[in-house]
Amino acid sequence: MSICEQDGKPGIASNSDVAGIGIRVNFYVTMLLLALVPKMPETEEVLAALYSNAGLSGLGLLVTAIVQTATRQLSLFHAIFVFHILFFLGIGAAPMGKYKWSRSRFIIGVLAQLVAVIGFTGWALYLWVHVKDYGSQVGCNDKVKYVLMFVSVRATKPWVRDSWIAILVASAVGLLIRFGISAVYRFTLQEVEKTDKREEEGERGGKGEEGEGKESKGGWYFDMDILSLLWAIYATVMLELTVRRNDIQHGGIVNIDNAWAFGQILSAVMIIASLNEVVHFFLGILTHNRTRAPTPPAEAEEAPQEAERDPATVTYQSRGRPTYRLSGKAATPPTRRTVTESRDISPRRA
């Protein structure tokens, strides 16, 4: 019978480098923000900051997991913790700025995504194929719980392993097909040049069929993707339940370290940039709405008509304090004054 202990202490040793409180907070906040911020032209910069934070955080976790797996310092519980975050959050290193598209930039972007997908898929397949004898504390593997659909199951069950292997293979094939279609679409149909033209037309004012400004009909609340929100809530709740039900203080086998050390504080601080973008975005919307001073329809229609008339034929009605300008000349209007048109009084011929 295998013994589940580390250095004489029962249970799986804590590993705050991959499963600390700061990393969990970063994951939860980022997932919820990505789901709550609507996908529309006005939110492109906000979403770019959120995706950049999510991708870099995921890439850091993946590299850490691969290194600790190679040195047998990562337990099965912590490997499943990292796998859950990476599967639902994603990884990548996309640029935040808006740069002119070119074939070389597109190739670099595709290669970076391919390396990330291959790295994650290869490590995850190794994890589930060797789930029985994976990690630094093999004697604890049969006691590790994984919460799926609010139900705790043993992570080493064959159907859990087979299901995740099938999902990983299908996901990898789907992403490769997507990359291939995108490459054909870019190079064969010369979509790069068309994208540049659309961006230039949009910056000049958004005129024409492809330059028309896109406004969300019915407000941005209706543009929010409900499925993305449900996906984020499910991922967050399942991970927190997995941590809690494996915690040795709640009858589990894992020593959870919730101390706020430097690494955890750094992970939490990383989301400040994302929150800063979101706050500035909503403040910009509020400021834009408050500074709007729409002209009433009646006055908006009358103003151009009065501007076209001859000032000598305008019926003037005093409004408020007597400081006015008519046709560029200062005037102090009476209470009401009507100026009639000038008539031709030259003598007529008999």
Summary of the structure (lengths in Angstrom):
residues: 350
radius of gyration: 32.2
end to end distance: 133.9
largest distance: 133.9
contacts: 920
relative contact order: 0.14
helix: 61%
strand: 8%
